[in-house]
Amino acid sequence: MLTSWARRTGDPTFDKTGEKDAVLIARLIDRLFAMWQSEPGHPERLDPAQLYKAQSTGHNGYENTKGGDRTTIDPPGTPNPCDDDVQACLQPWWGILSPLEPWAGPGDTAQTAATGIIQNVKSVRPWAPPENQQIFKDSRDPSVVLPPSYDTAPHISATSLNVSCSPSSVLVGAQTACTATVSNLDPTSSQTPSGPVTFSSSRPGSFTPAQSCNLSGTGGSSSCSVQFAPSAGSVGVVSITATYNGDANHLGSTGSSSLNVFDFTLTATPSDRTVLRGNFAPSTVTTALVPGSAGAPASVGLAVSGLPADASSGPSTLALPGTGTLTIQTGAVSLGDFALTISGTVQGGSRSAAVGLHIYDFTVTTTPSSLQVLTTGSNTYSVSVLSAPGSTTTGLPPIALAVSGLPSGATGGFSPNSGTPSFVSTLTITTSSTPSGTYTLTIAGTDGRTPEGGSRNTHSTLVVLTPAQALQLVINQVNDLQSDGVLNHGQANSLVVKLRHAIDNLNHRQHKRTACNQLSAFVHEVNAYVSTGILTPAQANTPLGGPLGVQAIMAAIPC
């Protein structure tokens, strides 16, 4: 290039002998080229990284000024002639990356296959032995790119513009700070660039507080910053470009930086979870990247808001993308309904999902707390399963009932055997030759889900009586009828004597038949009192009926 050759002739050691006319022509061309380079609105003409790109839209230009490959400037299919003194043709090509001669000096040190081997380089001192003052510079060197001052092109310092954004990866809608730094490239000037810098983006987004900012700095370098927030749909690599139009002493320049933009979604299933107080409520949480996202972190921070004061959650992180189980541990106090928000958080923002947490509790009680039954017979408890005050009514599970601690020969059955709180069930204890004695039973209600469920229970007493022990209770009932004035002394005594004889025959003489006869006589006498109006049917049923009456005792002997 004549202009670069003309600028190199400015070196006082350059041999101008016999070349004055050529130098004059070159200087005139360089003056014109300097005017072209310095035209307002074209900072790229002074930027070493952009100057050598093809100016014609018909060419692809030197991609990132890589040089050496002529295919970047010649249309496809165009023959590629070789230049003189270049060893090998086309690739590599003697381009703008080639060391400039004679300053680089001869030999393999200066000329490499990466830039093109220039043949027949003459040794010119001092860039050859013995001085060896070689200077390695190519056509991008500021001494070549920057134009000299002419009256037709007053000296204005060239600048370079660097753009950086921090963080370099950002969530859609979050902000990153983008800084433009303008530097004076003129080694003869220490003036600091001033004025505004305008930002733009290759994809939708917003700059705040404005799209431009004013430079500030000292020592030949100045900078300013704006905030950029990418909009939805801008996932991927976004180019942030800053443009400086220059000032009275500086030419403009442009620069750009790549910003990674990502987005993700967070879902949680199920959307509602009902849990027994004190137990665990798991949710499956899934994070997914929006297609095209770039630069996303490897994980998100997990957090739950809206929890009752005595509840906790974990874990605190989840892979992005990924699926995991978030577990809520409920406390010992809180009951009711809670609207929760599960959030996945990254630098600059979060994505979330709404779920419902419903906490309940219940109690199990029996009536009576102590139950008597014959060694062979049956009797019933009333079992109440009651919802605790303040419990949710949403999504209540069935509570299954069970009894444990029964003696041998005894069974228990519930009707119904399950239900949702609150409900009442009848527990029937049936015995068959069960050893007499006192037993402690455990009646439990169980929410069978894992890990949301659990059990609540109560303890009740079961007293198993022999027929003789049960007859003593009947004697007490007869005495009560006498005390109430229903029976006179003679009537009551007649009944009690029969009962005592039956007890004696059962305990000591083991005469079951005789005992049965005594009890049959007792039944006939009571029925006679009903016939004569001395006892009502209800009063007669007290000693005769029920699970511990004489008729049940006769069946247990058996009679």
C-alpha positions in Angstrom: 0.0 0.0 0.0 1.5 3.3 -1.1 0.2 5.2 2.0 1.8 2.8 4.4 5.0 2.9 2.3 4.9 6.7 2.3 4.5 6.7 6.1 7.4 4.4 6.5 9.6 6.7 4.5 9.3 9.1 7.4 12.1 7.2 9.1 15.2 9.3 8.8 17.3 6.2 7.8 15.1 5.5 4.8 17.1 5.8 1.6 15.3 8.4 -0.6 18.0 8.5 -3.3 16.4 8.4 -6.7 13.0 8.1 -5.3 12.0 11.7 -4.7 9.3 11.7 -7.4 7.9 8.4 -6.0 8.0 9.8 -2.5 6.2 13.0 -3.6 3.4 11.0 -5.3 3.2 8.8 -2.3 2.9 11.7 0.1 0.1 13.3 -2.1 -1.7 10.0 -2.0 -1.1 9.7 1.8 -2.5 13.3 2.2 -5.7 12.2 0.4 -5.8 8.9 2.4 -5.4 10.9 5.6 -8.3 13.2 4.6 -10.4 10.0 3.9 -9.4 8.4 7.2 -10.3 11.6 9.2 -13.8 12.1 7.7 -16.3 12.6 10.5 -18.5 9.7 11.3 -16.0 7.0 10.3 -14.1 6.0 13.4 -13.5 2.6 11.9 -11.0 4.1 9.4 -8.7 4.8 12.3 -9.3 1.5 14.1 -6.5 -1.1 13.4 -9.1 -3.8 14.0 -11.4 -2.4 11.3 -9.4 -0.3 8.9 -8.5 -3.1 6.5 -11.9 -4.6 6.2 -13.2 -4.4 2.6 -15.1 -1.2 2.0 -17.2 -2.7 -0.8 -20.4 -4.5 0.1 -19.5 -7.0 -2.6 -16.6 -8.4 -0.5 -16.7 -10.1 2.8 -13.8 -8.1 4.1 -10.9 -9.4 6.3 -12.7 -11.2 9.0 -11.4 -9.7 12.3 -8.4 -8.4 10.2 -7.0 -11.9 10.1 -5.1 -11.2 6.9 -3.3 -13.9 5.0 -6.3 -15.4 3.3 -7.3 -13.8 0.0 -10.5 -15.8 -0.1 -11.9 -13.2 2.4 -11.7 -10.4 -0.2 -12.1 -12.1 -3.6 -15.6 -13.4 -4.6 -15.9 -17.1 -4.8 -14.6 -18.6 -8.0 -12.2 -15.7 -8.7 -8.7 -16.8 -9.7 -6.1 -15.9 -7.0 -2.9 -14.7 -8.6 0.3 -14.9 -6.7 2.4 -11.8 -5.9 6.1 -11.5 -6.7 8.6 -12.7 -4.1 6.0 -14.7 -2.2 6.7 -18.4 -1.6 3.5 -20.4 -2.0 0.3 -18.9 -3.2 -3.1 -18.1 -1.6 -2.7 -19.8 1.8 -0.9 -18.4 3.6 -1.0 -15.0 1.9 1.3 -12.1 2.5 -1.2 -9.9 4.2 -1.6 -7.3 6.9 -0.2 -9.7 9.5 3.1 -10.0 7.7 6.1 -8.3 9.4 7.1 -5.2 7.5 10.5 -5.2 5.8 13.3 -4.2 6.0 12.6 -3.5 9.7 11.8 -7.1 10.5 15.0 -8.4 9.0 15.7 -11.4 6.9 15.5 -15.1 7.9 13.0 -17.5 9.4 12.7 -15.5 12.6 10.9 -12.7 10.8 9.2 -14.7 8.0 6.9 -17.6 9.0 4.4 -19.8 7.2 1.6 -18.1 9.3 2.1 -14.8 7.5 3.7 -15.8 4.2 7.4 -16.4 3.4 8.8 -13.3 1.7 11.7 -14.4 -0.4 14.8 -12.4 -1.4 14.7 -10.1 1.6 17.9 -8.0 1.6 19.9 -7.5 4.8 19.8 -3.8 5.7 21.6 -2.5 8.7 20.8 -1.8 11.5 18.0 -4.4 11.1 20.5 -7.1 10.4 23.8 -8.2 11.9 25.8 -6.9 13.6 23.4 -4.3 15.1 20.4 -6.6 15.0 17.9 -3.8 15.8 15.0 -5.6 14.2 11.6 -4.1 14.7 8.6 -6.4 14.3 5.5 -4.6 13.3 2.8 -5.2 10.8 0.3 -3.0 8.9 -1.8 -2.6 12.0 0.8 -0.8 13.9 -0.3 2.7 15.0 2.7 4.3 13.2 1.2 2.9 10.0 -2.6 3.3 10.7 -2.6 6.8 12.2 -2.4 9.5 9.6 0.1 12.4 10.0 -1.1 16.0 10.3 -1.6 17.9 7.2 -3.2 21.3 6.6 -5.9 19.5 4.8 -6.3 17.0 7.7 -5.6 18.7 11.0 -4.2 16.4 13.7 -6.9 14.7 15.7 -6.0 11.9 18.0 -7.4 8.5 17.2 -9.2 6.6 20.0 -10.2 3.0 20.8 -13.3 2.0 22.6 -13.6 -1.1 24.9 -17.0 -2.3 26.2 -17.3 -4.6 29.1 -20.4 -5.8 31.0 -20.5 -7.1 34.5 -21.9 -9.6 35.1 -21.2 -11.0 31.7 -24.2 -13.4 32.0 -27.5 -12.0 33.0 -31.1 -13.2 33.6 -33.8 -11.8 31.3 -35.2 -8.7 33.1 -32.1 -8.4 35.4 -29.5 -5.6 35.0 -25.9 -5.7 34.1 -23.5 -2.7 34.2 -22.0 -2.0 30.8 -18.9 0.2 30.8 -17.5 2.0 27.8 -13.8 3.0 28.1 -12.4 5.3 25.5 -8.6 5.5 25.2 -6.4 8.0 23.4 -4.3 6.1 20.8 -2.0 9.0 20.0 1.4 8.6 21.8 2.1 12.3 21.3 -1.0 13.4 23.1 -2.1 13.0 26.7 -5.5 14.7 26.3 -8.4 12.7 27.7 -11.4 11.9 25.5 -14.7 13.6 26.5 -18.3 13.7 25.5 -21.1 11.2 25.3 -21.1 7.5 24.4 -24.2 5.9 23.0 -25.1 2.3 23.6 -27.1 -0.1 21.5 -28.0 -3.8 21.7 -28.5 -6.5 19.0 -31.6 -7.8 20.8 -34.4 -6.1 22.7 -33.6 -4.6 26.1 -33.6 -1.4 28.0 -30.8 1.0 29.1 -31.0 3.0 32.3 -30.9 5.7 33.3 -30.5 6.5 29.6 -29.1 5.0 26.5 -26.0 7.3 26.6 -23.6 8.5 29.3 -20.9 11.1 29.5 -17.2 10.2 29.7 -15.2 11.0 32.7 -11.5 10.3 33.4 -7.9 11.4 33.3 -4.6 10.5 31.7 -5.8 9.8 28.2 -8.6 7.4 29.2 -12.1 8.0 30.2 -15.2 5.8 30.8 -18.9 5.8 31.7 -21.5 3.2 32.4 -25.2 2.4 31.9 -27.4 -0.5 33.1 -28.8 -2.9 30.5 -31.7 -5.2 31.1 -32.5 -7.7 28.3 -36.2 -8.2 27.5 -38.1 -11.4 27.2 -37.2 -13.2 24.1 -33.6 -11.9 24.1 -32.0 -15.2 25.3 -28.7 -16.1 23.7 -25.6 -14.0 22.9 -26.4 -10.2 22.8 -24.0 -7.8 21.3 -23.7 -4.6 23.3 -22.2 -1.8 21.1 -21.0 1.6 22.3 -20.3 4.5 19.9 -18.2 7.5 20.6 -18.5 10.3 18.1 -15.4 12.1 19.3 -14.7 15.7 20.4 -12.6 18.6 19.3 -9.4 16.7 19.9 -10.3 13.1 19.4 -11.8 11.0 16.6 -14.7 8.8 17.3 -14.6 5.0 17.8 -16.8 2.1 18.4 -16.6 -1.1 20.4 -18.7 -4.0 21.3 -18.9 -6.8 23.8 -20.8 -10.1 23.9 -23.3 -10.6 26.7 -24.8 -13.9 27.6 -28.5 -13.8 28.3 -30.5 -16.7 29.8 -33.9 -17.4 31.3 -35.4 -20.4 33.1 -38.7 -21.7 34.4 -39.5 -23.3 37.7 -42.4 -25.7 38.4 -43.5 -27.5 41.5 -45.8 -30.5 41.8 -48.2 -31.2 43.3 -49.7 -27.7 43.6 -51.3 -28.6 46.9 -50.1 -30.7 49.7 -52.0 -31.7 52.9 -49.8 -32.9 55.8 -50.3 -34.1 59.3 -48.8 -31.6 61.8 -45.1 -32.4 62.5 -44.6 -34.4 59.4 -43.0 -33.7 56.0 -44.5 -32.3 52.8 -42.4 -33.1 49.7 -42.7 -31.3 46.3 -41.0 -32.2 43.1 -39.3 -29.0 41.8 -38.1 -28.7 38.2 -36.0 -26.0 36.6 -35.7 -25.7 32.8 -33.7 -23.4 30.7 -35.5 -21.4 28.0 -34.3 -22.7 24.6 -31.4 -20.6 23.3 -30.2 -19.5 26.7 -26.5 -18.7 27.1 -24.2 -18.5 30.1 -26.7 -19.8 32.7 -25.3 -20.8 36.1 -25.1 -24.4 37.0 -27.6 -24.1 39.9 -30.2 -21.9 41.5 -30.8 -21.1 45.2 -34.1 -22.6 46.5 -36.2 -20.8 49.1 -39.8 -21.0 50.3 -41.7 -18.0 51.5 -45.1 -18.0 53.3 -44.1 -20.9 55.6 -45.6 -21.0 59.1 -43.1 -19.8 61.8 -42.3 -23.3 63.0 -41.7 -24.9 59.6 -38.5 -25.2 57.6 -37.5 -26.4 54.1 -34.6 -27.9 52.2 -32.4 -28.3 50.2 -31.2 -24.8 49.5 -29.9 -25.4 45.9 -31.0 -27.1 42.8 -29.3 -27.8 39.5 -30.1 -25.7 36.5 -31.6 -27.4 34.6 -32.6 -30.2 37.0 -35.3 -31.9 39.1 -35.2 -32.5 42.8 -37.4 -32.9 45.9 -38.0 -29.9 48.1 -39.2 -31.1 51.6 -41.1 -28.9 54.0 -40.8 -29.9 57.7 -43.9 -28.8 59.6 -43.7 -27.8 63.2 -45.5 -28.8 66.4 -47.8 -25.8 66.6 -49.1 -24.4 63.3 -52.3 -25.6 61.7 -54.3 -24.3 58.8 -53.8 -23.2 55.2 -50.7 -21.5 53.9 -50.0 -20.0 50.4 -46.4 -20.7 49.6 -44.0 -19.4 46.9 -41.1 -21.6 45.9 -38.4 -19.5 44.3 -35.3 -20.4 42.3 -32.8 -17.5 42.6 -29.8 -16.5 40.5 -27.8 -13.3 40.5 -30.2 -10.6 39.5 -33.5 -12.3 39.9 -35.6 -15.4 40.4 -38.4 -17.5 39.0 -41.1 -19.0 41.2 -44.1 -21.3 41.5 -47.1 -21.1 43.9 -48.1 -24.0 46.0 -50.5 -24.6 48.8 -49.6 -26.1 52.2 -52.5 -27.5 54.3 -51.7 -28.7 57.9 -54.1 -30.7 60.1 -54.1 -32.8 63.2 -56.6 -35.1 65.0 -57.2 -36.8 68.3 -58.4 -40.3 69.1 -60.5 -40.9 72.3 -62.6 -43.8 73.6 -65.8 -44.0 75.7 -65.7 -45.5 78.2 -62.0 -45.3 79.1 -62.3 -48.7 80.9 -64.5 -51.5 79.5 -65.7 -54.7 81.1 -66.4 -57.9 79.1 -67.0 -61.5 80.0 -64.4 -64.2 79.3 -66.7 -65.3 76.6 -68.8 -62.4 75.3 -68.6 -59.0 73.8 -68.8 -55.3 74.6 -68.2 -52.0 72.7 -66.2 -48.8 72.9 -67.2 -45.6 71.2 -64.1 -44.3 69.4 -64.1 -40.6 68.4 -61.6 -39.3 65.8 -61.8 -35.5 66.1 -60.1 -32.8 64.0 -57.9 -30.5 66.0 -59.2 -26.9 66.2 -57.6 -24.8 63.5 -56.9 -27.7 61.2 -57.4 -27.4 57.4 -60.4 -29.1 55.8 -58.7 -29.3 52.4 -57.6 -32.6 51.1 -58.0 -34.6 54.4 -57.0 -38.2 54.0 -58.8 -41.2 55.4 -57.8 -42.2 59.0 -57.6 -46.0 59.4 -58.4 -47.4 62.9 -56.6 -50.3 64.6 -56.5 -51.8 68.1 -53.5 -53.6 69.7 -52.8 -55.1 73.2 -55.8 -57.5 73.1 -55.4 -60.7 75.3 -55.6 -64.1 73.7 -59.0 -65.2 72.6 -60.1 -61.6 72.1 -60.6 -59.7 68.8 -61.6 -56.2 68.0 -63.6 -54.8 65.0 -64.4 -51.2 64.0 -67.5 -50.0 62.3 -66.6 -48.0 60.3 -62.9 -48.9 60.2 -61.9 -45.6 58.6 -63.1 -42.1 57.9 -62.0 -38.4 57.5 -61.9 -36.3 60.7 -64.2 -35.8 62.4 -66.1 -39.1 62.7 -67.2 -41.7 65.3 -66.6 -45.5 65.1 -67.8 -48.4 67.3 -65.1 -50.8 68.5 -66.5 -54.2 69.4 -64.4 -56.4 71.6 -65.3 -60.1 71.3 -63.9 -62.7 73.7 -63.8 -66.5 73.6 -62.4 -68.3 76.7 -60.2 -65.2 77.3 -58.2 -65.2 80.5 -59.7 -62.9 83.1 -57.7 -59.8 84.1 -57.0 -56.2 83.3 -55.4 -55.3 80.0 -54.2 -52.0 78.4 -55.3 -51.5 74.8 -54.0 -49.0 72.3 -56.5 -47.6 69.8 -54.7 -45.8 66.9 -55.8 -43.7 64.0 -53.3 -43.6 61.1 -52.9 -41.4 58.1 -51.0 -44.0 56.0 -49.3 -41.6 53.6 -45.5 -41.4 53.7 -44.0 -39.0 54.6 -47.0 -36.7 55.0 -49.0 -38.9 57.4 -48.6 -40.4 60.8 -50.6 -41.8 63.7 -52.4 -40.6 66.8 -53.6 -43.0 69.5 -55.1 -43.4 72.9 -54.9 -46.0 75.7 -57.9 -47.7 77.1 -58.4 -50.4 79.8 -60.1 -53.7 79.1 -61.3 -55.7 82.2 -62.1 -59.4 81.4 -64.5 -60.9 84.0 -65.4 -64.5 84.9 -69.1 -65.3 85.2 -68.8 -65.3 89.0 -67.2 -61.9 88.9 -69.9 -60.5 86.7 -72.6 -62.0 89.0 -71.3 -59.8 91.8 -72.0 -56.8 89.7 -75.6 -58.1 89.2 -76.0 -58.3 93.0 -75.0 -54.7 93.2 -77.7 -53.8 90.7 -80.3 -55.6 92.7 -79.3 -53.9 95.9 -79.6 -50.6 94.0 -83.2 -51.4 93.1 -83.9 -52.0 96.8 -82.2 -48.8 97.8 -84.3 -46.9 95.3 -87.5 -48.5 96.8 -88.4 -50.4 93.7 -88.0 -53.8 95.5 -88.7 -54.5 99.2 -86.2 -56.3 101.4 -87.8 -59.7 100.9 -88.0 -59.4 97.1 -84.4 -58.3 96.8 -83.1 -60.9 99.2 -84.8 -63.7 97.3 -83.0 -62.6 94.1 -79.6 -62.1 95.8 -79.7 -65.6 97.5 -80.1 -67.2 94.0 -77.2 -65.2 92.7 -74.9 -66.1 95.7 -75.7 -69.8 95.3 -74.8 -69.6 91.6 -71.5 -67.8 92.5 -70.7 -70.5 95.1 -71.4 -73.3 92.7 -69.2 -71.7 90.0 -66.3 -70.9 92.4 -66.1 -73.7 94.8 -68.2 -76.6 93.8 -67.7 -76.3 90.0 -71.4 -77.3 89.6 -72.2 -75.4 86.5 -75.6 -77.1 86.0 -76.7 -76.2 89.6 -75.4 -72.6 89.0 -77.4 -72.5 85.7 -80.5 -73.7 87.5 -80.1 -70.9 90.1 -79.7 -68.3 87.4 -82.8 -69.6 85.5 -84.8 -69.3 88.7 -83.5 -65.7 89.0 -84.6 -64.9 85.5 -88.1 -66.3 86.1 -88.5 -64.4 89.3 -87.5 -61.1 87.7 -89.9 -61.7 84.8 -92.7 -62.4 87.4 -92.0 -59.0 89.0 -92.5 -57.5 85.5 -95.8 -59.3 85.1 -97.1 -58.1 88.4 -95.9 -54.5 87.7 -93.3 -54.4 90.5 -90.6 -53.9 87.8 -90.8 -52.1 84.5 -89.2 -53.9 81.5 -86.4 -51.3 81.6 -85.7 -51.9 85.2 -85.7 -55.7 84.6 -83.3 -55.3 81.8 -80.6 -53.9 84.1 -79.8 -57.2 85.8 -80.9 -59.4 82.9 -79.7 -57.7 79.7 -76.6 -56.1 78.4 -73.1 -57.5 77.9 -72.8 -58.3 81.6 -76.4 -59.3 82.4 -77.5 -62.7 83.7 -78.5 -63.8 80.3 -75.0 -63.0 78.9 -73.5 -64.7 81.9 -75.5 -67.9 81.3 -74.2 -67.9 77.7 -70.6 -67.5 78.9 -70.8 -70.5 81.4 -72.4 -71.9 79.2 -75.9 -73.0 80.3 
